[in-house]
Amino acid sequence: MQPYRTTLINIGFKIIILVKSNSRDPHRVTMTAIAVNVVLLFLFFIFLKLLCFFLEIVYTLFTFSFTRECEWRIFSVIVYLLWYIFLFLVLLAYPSIMLYQLIIYIHWYVFFP
């Protein structure tokens, strides 16, 4: 298991324990813990995408080579950000555990294998 996955899992378990110790409703505990974990994942992936985006811009500025590939990367970052906004809105509208698990599976094992 890669280090960032382990860190996210540890943070997630600590949040679940913290929420469980402060609540008596098990359904609310589970949904709150999952929602917090998904938000952490979104922030982490958005941070990675933005970091790649800014590194690409810095590289382009220093090498003065604004090519078609760079334009494509900028476009892909915008598409990724729109994708995350869409997923976040879907999760707010339909908070189900299966949907959370599916999104976490897709992001951990497809986008970052």
N, CA, C and O atoms as CSV, one atom per row, in Angstrom:
chain,resi,resn,atom,element,x,y,z
A,1,MET,N,N,0.848,-1.181,0.000
A,1,MET,CA,C,0.000,0.000,0.000
A,1,MET,C,C,0.892,1.242,0.000
A,1,MET,O,O,1.885,1.306,0.724
A,2,GLN,N,N,0.531,2.202,-0.803
A,2,GLN,CA,C,1.356,3.392,-0.930
A,2,GLN,C,C,1.150,4.312,0.273
A,2,GLN,O,O,0.100,4.272,0.914
A,3,PRO,N,N,2.161,5.148,0.583
A,3,PRO,CA,C,2.106,5.953,1.818
A,3,PRO,C,C,0.906,6.891,1.900
A,3,PRO,O,O,0.314,7.029,2.970
A,4,TYR,N,N,0.528,7.547,0.785
A,4,TYR,CA,C,-0.583,8.490,0.878
A,4,TYR,C,C,-1.902,7.772,1.142
A,4,TYR,O,O,-2.783,8.316,1.807
A,5,ARG,N,N,-2.044,6.549,0.622
A,5,ARG,CA,C,-3.263,5.782,0.903
A,5,ARG,C,C,-3.327,5.420,2.383
A,5,ARG,O,O,-4.382,5.532,3.008
A,6,THR,N,N,-2.193,4.986,2.946
A,6,THR,CA,C,-2.145,4.625,4.355
A,6,THR,C,C,-2.481,5.829,5.222
A,6,THR,O,O,-3.221,5.705,6.197
A,7,THR,N,N,-1.943,6.989,4.876
A,7,THR,CA,C,-2.215,8.197,5.647
A,7,THR,C,C,-3.693,8.552,5.597
A,7,THR,O,O,-4.288,8.879,6.624
A,8,LEU,N,N,-4.292,8.491,4.408
A,8,LEU,CA,C,-5.720,8.799,4.295
A,8,LEU,C,C,-6.567,7.812,5.085
A,8,LEU,O,O,-7.549,8.201,5.717
A,9,ILE,N,N,-6.190,6.533,5.051
A,9,ILE,CA,C,-6.955,5.534,5.800
A,9,ILE,C,C,-6.833,5.788,7.298
A,9,ILE,O,O,-7.823,5.684,8.022
A,10,ASN,N,N,-5.632,6.118,7.772
A,10,ASN,CA,C,-5.452,6.414,9.194
A,10,ASN,C,C,-6.262,7.630,9.618
A,10,ASN,O,O,-6.898,7.620,10.672
A,11,ILE,N,N,-6.241,8.685,8.794
A,11,ILE,CA,C,-7.036,9.873,9.103
A,11,ILE,C,C,-8.515,9.509,9.140
A,11,ILE,O,O,-9.253,9.948,10.022
A,12,GLY,N,N,-8.940,8.698,8.167
A,12,GLY,CA,C,-10.345,8.287,8.130
A,12,GLY,C,C,-10.756,7.514,9.369
A,12,GLY,O,O,-11.830,7.762,9.917
A,13,PHE,N,N,-9.916,6.571,9.829
A,13,PHE,CA,C,-10.259,5.803,11.017
A,13,PHE,C,C,-10.292,6.686,12.260
A,13,PHE,O,O,-11.147,6.503,13.126
A,14,LYS,N,N,-9.371,7.642,12.356
A,14,LYS,CA,C,-9.382,8.552,13.505
A,14,LYS,C,C,-10.652,9.389,13.513
A,14,LYS,O,O,-11.225,9.640,14.574
A,15,ILE,N,N,-11.096,9.824,12.335
A,15,ILE,CA,C,-12.331,10.607,12.262
A,15,ILE,C,C,-13.531,9.749,12.646
A,15,ILE,O,O,-14.428,10.215,13.348
A,16,ILE,N,N,-13.552,8.489,12.187
A,16,ILE,CA,C,-14.662,7.591,12.545
A,16,ILE,C,C,-14.711,7.391,14.058
A,16,ILE,O,O,-15.788,7.438,14.653
A,17,ILE,N,N,-13.560,7.171,14.682
A,17,ILE,CA,C,-13.519,6.979,16.136
A,17,ILE,C,C,-13.981,8.245,16.848
A,17,ILE,O,O,-14.736,8.168,17.817
A,18,LEU,N,N,-13.535,9.410,16.379
A,18,LEU,CA,C,-13.924,10.678,16.994
A,18,LEU,C,C,-15.431,10.899,16.878
A,18,LEU,O,O,-16.074,11.298,17.849
A,19,VAL,N,N,-15.995,10.645,15.708
A,19,VAL,CA,C,-17.437,10.840,15.516
A,19,VAL,C,C,-18.224,9.825,16.331
A,19,VAL,O,O,-19.251,10.170,16.915
A,20,LYS,N,N,-17.760,8.574,16.382
A,20,LYS,CA,C,-18.476,7.546,17.143
A,20,LYS,C,C,-18.482,7.874,18.632
A,20,LYS,O,O,-19.464,7.594,19.319
A,21,SER,N,N,-17.416,8.455,19.135
A,21,SER,CA,C,-17.356,8.745,20.561
A,21,SER,C,C,-18.259,9.918,20.943
A,21,SER,O,O,-18.571,10.091,22.121
A,22,ASN,N,N,-18.685,10.727,19.968
A,22,ASN,CA,C,-19.507,11.898,20.274
A,22,ASN,C,C,-20.959,11.753,19.831
A,22,ASN,O,O,-21.699,12.736,19.875
A,23,SER,N,N,-21.393,10.576,19.408
A,23,SER,CA,C,-22.759,10.428,18.904
A,23,SER,C,C,-23.340,9.088,19.318
A,23,SER,O,O,-22.618,8.120,19.561
A,24,ARG,N,N,-24.690,9.057,19.393
A,24,ARG,CA,C,-25.367,7.815,19.761
A,24,ARG,C,C,-26.127,7.207,18.584
A,24,ARG,O,O,-26.580,6.066,18.678
A,25,ASP,N,N,-26.274,7.923,17.500
A,25,ASP,CA,C,-27.020,7.438,16.335
A,25,ASP,C,C,-26.052,6.769,15.360
A,25,ASP,O,O,-25.252,7.464,14.734
A,26,PRO,N,N,-26.097,5.429,15.209
A,26,PRO,CA,C,-25.102,4.746,14.365
A,26,PRO,C,C,-25.183,5.129,12.887
A,26,PRO,O,O,-24.158,5.197,12.208
A,27,HIS,N,N,-26.405,5.381,12.380
A,27,HIS,CA,C,-26.526,5.756,10.960
A,27,HIS,C,C,-25.866,7.111,10.711
A,27,HIS,O,O,-25.163,7.291,9.717
A,28,ARG,N,N,-26.096,8.059,11.617
A,28,ARG,CA,C,-25.496,9.384,11.456
A,28,ARG,C,C,-23.977,9.309,11.592
A,28,ARG,O,O,-23.248,10.015,10.896
A,29,VAL,N,N,-23.514,8.456,12.486
A,29,VAL,CA,C,-22.067,8.281,12.655
A,29,VAL,C,C,-21.444,7.780,11.361
A,29,VAL,O,O,-20.442,8.325,10.898
A,30,THR,N,N,-22.036,6.741,10.777
A,30,THR,CA,C,-21.481,6.167,9.550
A,30,THR,C,C,-21.495,7.171,8.415
A,30,THR,O,O,-20.492,7.334,7.720
A,31,MET,N,N,-22.614,7.843,8.219
A,31,MET,CA,C,-22.718,8.794,7.116
A,31,MET,C,C,-21.771,9.974,7.313
A,31,MET,O,O,-21.168,10.455,6.353
A,32,THR,N,N,-21.638,10.441,8.551
A,32,THR,CA,C,-20.729,11.558,8.814
A,32,THR,C,C,-19.290,11.149,8.552
A,32,THR,O,O,-18.535,11.894,7.926
A,33,ALA,N,N,-18.906,9.975,9.025
A,33,ALA,CA,C,-17.532,9.515,8.819
A,33,ALA,C,C,-17.232,9.329,7.339
A,33,ALA,O,O,-16.162,9.714,6.868
A,34,ILE,N,N,-18.163,8.746,6.611
A,34,ILE,CA,C,-17.942,8.535,5.178
A,34,ILE,C,C,-17.883,9.866,4.455
A,34,ILE,O,O,-17.040,10.061,3.580
A,35,ALA,N,N,-18.772,10.785,4.811
A,35,ALA,CA,C,-18.770,12.095,4.159
A,35,ALA,C,C,-17.453,12.828,4.402
A,35,ALA,O,O,-16.902,13.441,3.488
A,36,VAL,N,N,-16.954,12.766,5.628
A,36,VAL,CA,C,-15.684,13.435,5.929
A,36,VAL,C,C,-14.545,12.784,5.159
A,36,VAL,O,O,-13.667,13.479,4.649
A,37,ASN,N,N,-14.548,11.459,5.069
A,37,ASN,CA,C,-13.498,10.773,4.308
A,37,ASN,C,C,-13.537,11.140,2.836
A,37,ASN,O,O,-12.493,11.346,2.218
A,38,VAL,N,N,-14.739,11.224,2.269
A,38,VAL,CA,C,-14.854,11.580,0.857
A,38,VAL,C,C,-14.386,13.008,0.627
A,38,VAL,O,O,-13.722,13.290,-0.371
A,39,VAL,N,N,-14.727,13.911,1.542
A,39,VAL,CA,C,-14.256,15.295,1.405
A,39,VAL,C,C,-12.734,15.342,1.473
A,39,VAL,O,O,-12.100,16.070,0.709
A,40,LEU,N,N,-12.143,14.568,2.384
A,40,LEU,CA,C,-10.676,14.510,2.453
A,40,LEU,C,C,-10.082,13.982,1.152
A,40,LEU,O,O,-9.077,14.502,0.667
A,41,LEU,N,N,-10.701,12.956,0.592
A,41,LEU,CA,C,-10.216,12.427,-0.679
A,41,LEU,C,C,-10.325,13.459,-1.787
A,41,LEU,O,O,-9.400,13.623,-2.582
A,42,PHE,N,N,-11.458,14.156,-1.841
A,42,PHE,CA,C,-11.627,15.194,-2.857
A,42,PHE,C,C,-10.545,16.258,-2.724
A,42,PHE,O,O,-9.934,16.658,-3.716
A,43,LEU,N,N,-10.311,16.709,-1.507
A,43,LEU,CA,C,-9.291,17.745,-1.307
A,43,LEU,C,C,-7.912,17.242,-1.709
A,43,LEU,O,O,-7.125,17.976,-2.309
A,44,PHE,N,N,-7.624,15.993,-1.378
A,44,PHE,CA,C,-6.324,15.428,-1.722
A,44,PHE,C,C,-6.139,15.328,-3.231
A,44,PHE,O,O,-5.093,15.714,-3.751
A,45,PHE,N,N,-7.142,14.815,-3.939
A,45,PHE,CA,C,-7.027,14.668,-5.391
A,45,PHE,C,C,-7.017,16.020,-6.098
A,45,PHE,O,O,-6.294,16.209,-7.076
A,46,ILE,N,N,-7.813,16.952,-5.607
A,46,ILE,CA,C,-7.791,18.292,-6.198
A,46,ILE,C,C,-6.430,18.931,-5.985
A,46,ILE,O,O,-5.908,19.594,-6.882
A,47,PHE,N,N,-5.843,18.737,-4.795
A,47,PHE,CA,C,-4.502,19.267,-4.539
A,47,PHE,C,C,-3.486,18.667,-5.506
A,47,PHE,O,O,-2.643,19.390,-6.037
A,48,LEU,N,N,-3.552,17.363,-5.741
A,48,LEU,CA,C,-2.619,16.730,-6.677
A,48,LEU,C,C,-2.788,17.265,-8.090
A,48,LEU,O,O,-1.804,17.539,-8.777
A,49,LYS,N,N,-4.031,17.413,-8.524
A,49,LYS,CA,C,-4.270,17.916,-9.878
A,49,LYS,C,C,-3.785,19.354,-10.021
A,49,LYS,O,O,-3.169,19.706,-11.028
A,50,LEU,N,N,-4.057,20.179,-9.025
A,50,LEU,CA,C,-3.604,21.572,-9.095
A,50,LEU,C,C,-2.083,21.662,-9.041
A,50,LEU,O,O,-1.483,22.510,-9.701
A,51,LEU,N,N,-1.467,20.794,-8.260
A,51,LEU,CA,C,-0.008,20.779,-8.214
A,51,LEU,C,C,0.572,20.430,-9.578
A,51,LEU,O,O,1.511,21.078,-10.040
A,52,CYS,N,N,0.021,19.414,-10.221
A,52,CYS,CA,C,0.477,19.064,-11.575
A,52,CYS,C,C,0.250,20.218,-12.546
A,52,CYS,O,O,1.092,20.500,-13.398
A,53,PHE,N,N,-0.877,20.873,-12.411
A,53,PHE,CA,C,-1.209,21.994,-13.285
A,53,PHE,C,C,-0.192,23.127,-13.124
A,53,PHE,O,O,0.313,23.653,-14.116
A,54,PHE,N,N,0.105,23.499,-11.889
A,54,PHE,CA,C,1.041,24.597,-11.666
A,54,PHE,C,C,2.470,24.223,-12.049
A,54,PHE,O,O,3.220,25.068,-12.539
A,55,LEU,N,N,2.850,22.980,-11.835
A,55,LEU,CA,C,4.178,22.550,-12.279
A,55,LEU,C,C,4.293,22.614,-13.797
A,55,LEU,O,O,5.340,22.979,-14.332
A,56,GLU,N,N,3.228,22.264,-14.478
A,56,GLU,CA,C,3.215,22.354,-15.940
A,56,GLU,C,C,3.352,23.805,-16.400
A,56,GLU,O,O,4.081,24.095,-17.349
A,57,ILE,N,N,2.651,24.709,-15.728
A,57,ILE,CA,C,2.744,26.128,-16.094
A,57,ILE,C,C,4.145,26.662,-15.834
A,57,ILE,O,O,4.697,27.385,-16.664
A,58,VAL,N,N,4.725,26.313,-14.692
A,58,VAL,CA,C,6.080,26.781,-14.381
A,58,VAL,C,C,7.073,26.237,-15.396
A,58,VAL,O,O,7.955,26.959,-15.860
A,59,TYR,N,N,6.930,24.975,-15.735
A,59,TYR,CA,C,7.813,24.384,-16.740
A,59,TYR,C,C,7.675,25.106,-18.074
A,59,TYR,O,O,8.671,25.382,-18.743
A,60,THR,N,N,6.453,25.407,-18.454
A,60,THR,CA,C,6.210,26.098,-19.722
A,60,THR,C,C,6.810,27.497,-19.707
A,60,THR,O,O,7.393,27.938,-20.698
A,61,LEU,N,N,6.669,28.186,-18.594
A,61,LEU,CA,C,7.211,29.546,-18.515
A,61,LEU,C,C,8.737,29.555,-18.570
A,61,LEU,O,O,9.334,30.442,-19.180
A,62,PHE,N,N,9.361,28.573,-17.938
A,62,PHE,CA,C,10.825,28.550,-17.925
A,62,PHE,C,C,11.426,28.045,-19.232
A,62,PHE,O,O,12.542,28.425,-19.584
A,63,THR,N,N,10.712,27.206,-19.943
A,63,THR,CA,C,11.266,26.679,-21.198
A,63,THR,C,C,10.731,27.399,-22.426
A,63,THR,O,O,11.208,27.174,-23.538
A,64,PHE,N,N,9.743,28.264,-22.227
A,64,PHE,CA,C,9.141,29.026,-23.333
A,64,PHE,C,C,8.646,28.106,-24.447
A,64,PHE,O,O,8.807,28.402,-25.631
A,65,SER,N,N,8.045,26.991,-24.050
A,65,SER,CA,C,7.560,26.047,-25.061
A,65,SER,C,C,6.093,25.730,-24.817
A,65,SER,O,O,5.747,24.636,-24.372
A,66,PHE,N,N,5.248,26.683,-25.109
A,66,PHE,CA,C,3.811,26.485,-24.934
A,66,PHE,C,C,3.286,25.714,-26.135
A,66,PHE,O,O,2.962,26.300,-27.168
A,67,THR,N,N,3.205,24.418,-25.994
A,67,THR,CA,C,2.848,23.549,-27.114
A,67,THR,C,C,1.389,23.114,-27.020
A,67,THR,O,O,0.665,23.481,-26.095
A,68,ARG,N,N,0.993,22.332,-27.991
A,68,ARG,CA,C,-0.359,21.787,-28.019
A,68,ARG,C,C,-0.572,20.826,-26.845
A,68,ARG,O,O,-1.678,20.731,-26.311
A,69,GLU,N,N,0.472,20.124,-26.452
A,69,GLU,CA,C,0.365,19.203,-25.317
A,69,GLU,C,C,0.081,19.961,-24.021
A,69,GLU,O,O,-0.700,19.501,-23.188
A,70,CYS,N,N,0.706,21.106,-23.855
A,70,CYS,CA,C,0.469,21.915,-22.660
A,70,CYS,C,C,-0.973,22.421,-22.634
A,70,CYS,O,O,-1.614,22.436,-21.583
A,71,GLU,N,N,-1.471,22.828,-23.783
A,71,GLU,CA,C,-2.872,23.252,-23.852
A,71,GLU,C,C,-3.795,22.096,-23.470
A,71,GLU,O,O,-4.798,22.293,-22.784
A,72,TRP,N,N,-3.452,20.904,-23.914
A,72,TRP,CA,C,-4.264,19.736,-23.581
A,72,TRP,C,C,-4.228,19.451,-22.084
A,72,TRP,O,O,-5.249,19.085,-21.501
A,73,ARG,N,N,-3.078,19.613,-21.462
A,73,ARG,CA,C,-2.976,19.386,-20.017
A,73,ARG,C,C,-3.808,20.406,-19.237
A,73,ARG,O,O,-4.472,20.056,-18.262
A,74,ILE,N,N,-3.768,21.651,-19.664
A,74,ILE,CA,C,-4.577,22.673,-19.001
A,74,ILE,C,C,-6.064,22.331,-19.134
A,74,ILE,O,O,-6.825,22.448,-18.174
A,75,PHE,N,N,-6.458,21.915,-20.315
A,75,PHE,CA,C,-7.849,21.514,-20.532
A,75,PHE,C,C,-8.218,20.317,-19.656
A,75,PHE,O,O,-9.311,20.281,-19.093
A,76,SER,N,N,-7.323,19.342,-19.536
A,76,SER,CA,C,-7.628,18.155,-18.727
A,76,SER,C,C,-7.764,18.509,-17.247
A,76,SER,O,O,-8.588,17.921,-16.546
A,77,VAL,N,N,-6.969,19.458,-16.768
A,77,VAL,CA,C,-7.099,19.875,-15.367
A,77,VAL,C,C,-8.457,20.533,-15.139
A,77,VAL,O,O,-9.101,20.291,-14.118
A,78,ILE,N,N,-8.889,21.355,-16.075
A,78,ILE,CA,C,-10.209,21.984,-15.950
A,78,ILE,C,C,-11.307,20.919,-15.943
A,78,ILE,O,O,-12.261,21.010,-15.170
A,79,VAL,N,N,-11.169,19.919,-16.800
A,79,VAL,CA,C,-12.160,18.831,-16.832
A,79,VAL,C,C,-12.154,18.058,-15.517
A,79,VAL,O,O,-13.218,17.720,-14.998
A,80,TYR,N,N,-10.967,17.771,-14.967
A,80,TYR,CA,C,-10.896,17.080,-13.683
A,80,TYR,C,C,-11.577,17.891,-12.585
A,80,TYR,O,O,-12.321,17.331,-11.780
A,81,LEU,N,N,-11.338,19.182,-12.542
A,81,LEU,CA,C,-11.967,20.009,-11.515
A,81,LEU,C,C,-13.490,20.010,-11.659
A,81,LEU,O,O,-14.211,19.929,-10.664
A,82,LEU,N,N,-13.969,20.099,-12.883
A,82,LEU,CA,C,-15.420,20.029,-13.098
A,82,LEU,C,C,-15.971,18.664,-12.676
A,82,LEU,O,O,-17.065,18.579,-12.117
A,83,TRP,N,N,-15.211,17.599,-12.944
A,83,TRP,CA,C,-15.614,16.251,-12.537
A,83,TRP,C,C,-15.744,16.160,-11.021
A,83,TRP,O,O,-16.717,15.598,-10.519
A,84,TYR,N,N,-14.774,16.707,-10.282
A,84,TYR,CA,C,-14.835,16.652,-8.825
A,84,TYR,C,C,-15.985,17.491,-8.277
A,84,TYR,O,O,-16.630,17.096,-7.306
A,85,ILE,N,N,-16.243,18.634,-8.883
A,85,ILE,CA,C,-17.377,19.453,-8.451
A,85,ILE,C,C,-18.684,18.695,-8.685
A,85,ILE,O,O,-19.570,18.690,-7.830
A,86,PHE,N,N,-18.796,18.060,-9.843
A,86,PHE,CA,C,-19.989,17.271,-10.143
A,86,PHE,C,C,-20.165,16.128,-9.139
A,86,PHE,O,O,-21.266,15.917,-8.632
A,87,LEU,N,N,-19.093,15.392,-8.850
A,87,LEU,CA,C,-19.184,14.289,-7.887
A,87,LEU,C,C,-19.577,14.789,-6.506
A,87,LEU,O,O,-20.378,14.160,-5.815
A,88,PHE,N,N,-19.013,15.914,-6.111
A,88,PHE,CA,C,-19.328,16.470,-4.801
A,88,PHE,C,C,-20.811,16.830,-4.716
A,88,PHE,O,O,-21.457,16.569,-3.702
A,89,LEU,N,N,-21.350,17.431,-5.780
A,89,LEU,CA,C,-22.770,17.787,-5.790
A,89,LEU,C,C,-23.656,16.540,-5.804
A,89,LEU,O,O,-24.704,16.514,-5.158
A,90,VAL,N,N,-23.237,15.510,-6.540
A,90,VAL,CA,C,-24.007,14.260,-6.553
A,90,VAL,C,C,-24.011,13.626,-5.167
A,90,VAL,O,O,-25.040,13.125,-4.715
A,91,LEU,N,N,-22.869,13.645,-4.495
A,91,LEU,CA,C,-22.803,13.058,-3.156
A,91,LEU,C,C,-23.631,13.851,-2.154
A,91,LEU,O,O,-24.181,13.280,-1.212
A,92,LEU,N,N,-23.721,15.162,-2.351
A,92,LEU,CA,C,-24.582,15.944,-1.468
A,92,LEU,C,C,-26.057,15.634,-1.720
A,92,LEU,O,O,-26.862,15.606,-0.789
A,93,ALA,N,N,-26.401,15.401,-2.982
A,93,ALA,CA,C,-27.802,15.150,-3.323
A,93,ALA,C,C,-28.236,13.730,-2.957
A,93,ALA,O,O,-29.358,13.529,-2.492
A,94,TYR,N,N,-27.365,12.750,-3.162
A,94,TYR,CA,C,-27.710,11.341,-2.910
A,94,TYR,C,C,-26.677,10.713,-1.979
A,94,TYR,O,O,-25.776,10.014,-2.441
A,95,PRO,N,N,-26.796,10.949,-0.686
A,95,PRO,CA,C,-25.792,10.405,0.237
A,95,PRO,C,C,-26.023,8.925,0.533
A,95,PRO,O,O,-26.727,8.589,1.485
A,96,SER,N,N,-25.442,8.047,-0.265
A,96,SER,CA,C,-25.569,6.611,-0.010
A,96,SER,C,C,-24.181,5.996,0.145
A,96,SER,O,O,-23.214,6.435,-0.477
A,97,ILE,N,N,-24.111,4.985,0.978
A,97,ILE,CA,C,-22.828,4.348,1.265
A,97,ILE,C,C,-22.268,3.666,0.023
A,97,ILE,O,O,-21.060,3.708,-0.212
A,98,MET,N,N,-23.128,3.041,-0.774
A,98,MET,CA,C,-22.651,2.365,-1.983
A,98,MET,C,C,-22.027,3.351,-2.965
A,98,MET,O,O,-21.025,3.037,-3.607
A,99,LEU,N,N,-22.611,4.534,-3.084
A,99,LEU,CA,C,-22.066,5.547,-3.983
A,99,LEU,C,C,-20.702,6.023,-3.495
A,99,LEU,O,O,-19.775,6.193,-4.288
A,100,TYR,N,N,-20.586,6.235,-2.181
A,100,TYR,CA,C,-19.292,6.631,-1.624
A,100,TYR,C,C,-18.231,5.562,-1.894
A,100,TYR,O,O,-17.115,5.873,-2.310
A,101,GLN,N,N,-18.593,4.308,-1.652
A,101,GLN,CA,C,-17.632,3.225,-1.861
A,101,GLN,C,C,-17.218,3.120,-3.321
A,101,GLN,O,O,-16.047,2.887,-3.620
A,102,LEU,N,N,-18.163,3.289,-4.224
A,102,LEU,CA,C,-17.855,3.226,-5.649
A,102,LEU,C,C,-16.892,4.338,-6.054
A,102,LEU,O,O,-15.932,4.093,-6.785
A,103,ILE,N,N,-17.142,5.548,-5.587
A,103,ILE,CA,C,-16.273,6.676,-5.950
A,103,ILE,C,C,-14.880,6.495,-5.357
A,103,ILE,O,O,-13.883,6.755,-6.030
A,104,ILE,N,N,-14.804,6.059,-4.120
A,104,ILE,CA,C,-13.490,5.828,-3.509
A,104,ILE,C,C,-12.739,4.741,-4.272
A,104,ILE,O,O,-11.540,4.872,-4.518
A,105,TYR,N,N,-13.431,3.675,-4.645
A,105,TYR,CA,C,-12.792,2.601,-5.406
A,105,TYR,C,C,-12.272,3.122,-6.737
A,105,TYR,O,O,-11.133,2.839,-7.109
A,106,ILE,N,N,-13.087,3.876,-7.455
A,106,ILE,CA,C,-12.671,4.407,-8.761
A,106,ILE,C,C,-11.440,5.288,-8.617
A,106,ILE,O,O,-10.499,5.164,-9.401
A,107,HIS,N,N,-11.432,6.167,-7.637
A,107,HIS,CA,C,-10.316,7.106,-7.518
A,107,HIS,C,C,-9.035,6.437,-7.029
A,107,HIS,O,O,-7.947,6.775,-7.494
A,108,TRP,N,N,-9.150,5.500,-6.106
A,108,TRP,CA,C,-7.929,4.894,-5.584
A,108,TRP,C,C,-7.316,3.888,-6.539
A,108,TRP,O,O,-6.092,3.800,-6.636
A,109,TYR,N,N,-8.135,3.132,-7.242
A,109,TYR,CA,C,-7.597,2.025,-8.018
A,109,TYR,C,C,-7.601,2.243,-9.526
A,109,TYR,O,O,-7.010,1.451,-10.261
A,110,VAL,N,N,-8.251,3.296,-9.998
A,110,VAL,CA,C,-8.237,3.585,-11.429
A,110,VAL,C,C,-7.353,4.783,-11.726
A,110,VAL,O,O,-6.469,4.705,-12.580
A,111,PHE,N,N,-7.586,5.907,-11.021
A,111,PHE,CA,C,-6.807,7.110,-11.294
A,111,PHE,C,C,-5.393,7.039,-10.730
A,111,PHE,O,O,-4.464,7.588,-11.322
A,112,PHE,N,N,-5.217,6.366,-9.584
A,112,PHE,CA,C,-3.894,6.258,-8.969
A,112,PHE,C,C,-3.567,4.797,-8.692
A,112,PHE,O,O,-3.592,4.377,-7.535
A,113,PRO,N,N,-3.261,4.007,-9.725
A,113,PRO,CA,C,-3.006,2.573,-9.510
A,113,PRO,C,C,-1.654,2.321,-8.853
A,113,PRO,O,O,-1.292,1.171,-8.606
